[in-house]
Amino acid sequence: MDATSPVHLAPEPTDLHGVEGAALRAAGPVATVALPGGVVVKAVTTREGGAQVLTDQRFSKSIRHWGAHRRGEIPAEWPLLFILEGEGLLNIDGEPHRRLRLPIQRAFSPRRVRDLRPRIEAVTLRLLTALDDVAPGQEIDLQARFALPLPLDVICYLLGVPEEGRLRDELHELSAAAMSSDAAAEEIQRTIAERFPATLMSMIERKRARGDREDLTMDLVEAMDQGELTVAEVIGNLVVTVIGGHETTVNLICHAVRGLLEHPEILAAARARQEAGEDPWPEVVEEVLRWESPVRGLMFRYATEDVALEGGGVVREGEAVLLPLANLNRCPHAFPEPDRFDPDRPDAARHLSFGVGAHRCPGASLAKAEAEIALRRLFEAYPDIALAPRPAPRAPSLGMNSYRELPVILRPATA
């Protein structure tokens, strides 16, 4: 490929790490990429370049710094535009970011995550017990039956979403619709601008009527009532928390299960360490986050001036920069043998899956705790679990690195 020609990124890549990753790296440390809808932006292609874009204050999260947007060059119907124009943690910097982040950060403090572990354990065991009636040899979708309901329960518990009724399922459906690349632009716009806010406002009104107090939703509402947050900022924070609080963890668990079942020697080593009284799962989860990031691409950071990147290349003022996290985490300059799945590698924690610096995902420790507990309990309950013969189909998305389903067989047919 000509290094000067744009790298075209499709919602459903034929080979995310092979073909796409090679094309990005061949284009140099700063690549020009073409996104669906005729939008052309830049992308950093090295881990160090990605870390600099995430931490250098010359890169902003505010769309007002995007030159092409200011000039009216971005189509109004472009599906991703409605996310980029929103008000919330994804789109602000500096003191406003710290103000919006504080209630979220409190909800995911180390103490709160520690206190949540018994609930995570209980939900995990309940979901695994519900699989006891699956017949030997029968294929099931582990994503729908286990990887999804676990983090969805936990984030809804934090938000104070009632267990009864369909609200939890509805929030997941809205999350999936907002991140999908299958839907038409007007449908995505309606989801983000109308359906999601209407559902959340209705939830807030019901919680007010019940007198709810002790949950993250009402912490945000209280800040709004005291004039610290606007209605739009509360809704924006809730949308980000709902999506980021369970969709990424679903992907993390699914990638971990697939990776371990495709590498039985690594799974056997982890089990042996556990039987010896050690805890191998934190290292496994850290490497999964590097090897197969739950987020495919982080959009966008905007250069407020010309910036020379440490790893080479220049981003010009007003350019939008995509961070292809799934490929940055396999940067050969940062990770020796980057395609090798190896929980023993000492540098796995340098991945960028949760970001770095002031904008690092506040729910990172919770996601890791959920994945560690899920993996330990899953392989204890079903030591003979195997991937189904047909592959796990990836879901089309420029943002998420996810599956439509994860078909597995819990017990061999001869059990």
Secondary structure, DSSP 8 states (H G I E B T S, - for coil): --TTS-EE--SS-S-IIIIIHHHHHHT-SEEEEEETTTEEEEEE-SHHHHHHHHH-TTEES-GGG-HHHHTT-S-TT-TTHHHHTS-SGGG--HHHHHHHHHHHHHHT-HHHHHHHHHHHHHHHHHHHHTTTT--TT-EEEHIIIIITHHHHHHHHHHHT--SSSSHHHHHHHHHHHHH-SSS-HHHHHHIIIIIHHHHHHHHHHHHHHHT--SSHHHHHHHHHHTTSS-HHHHHHHHHHHHHHHHHHHHHHHHHHHHHHHH-HHHHHHHHHHHHTT---HHHHHHHHHHHS-SBS-EEEEEESS-EE-TTS-EE-TT-EEEE-HHHHTT-TTTSSSTTS--TT-TTGGG--TT--GGGS-TTHHHHHHHHHHHHHHHHHH-TT-EE-SS---B---SSB--BS--EEESS-TT-
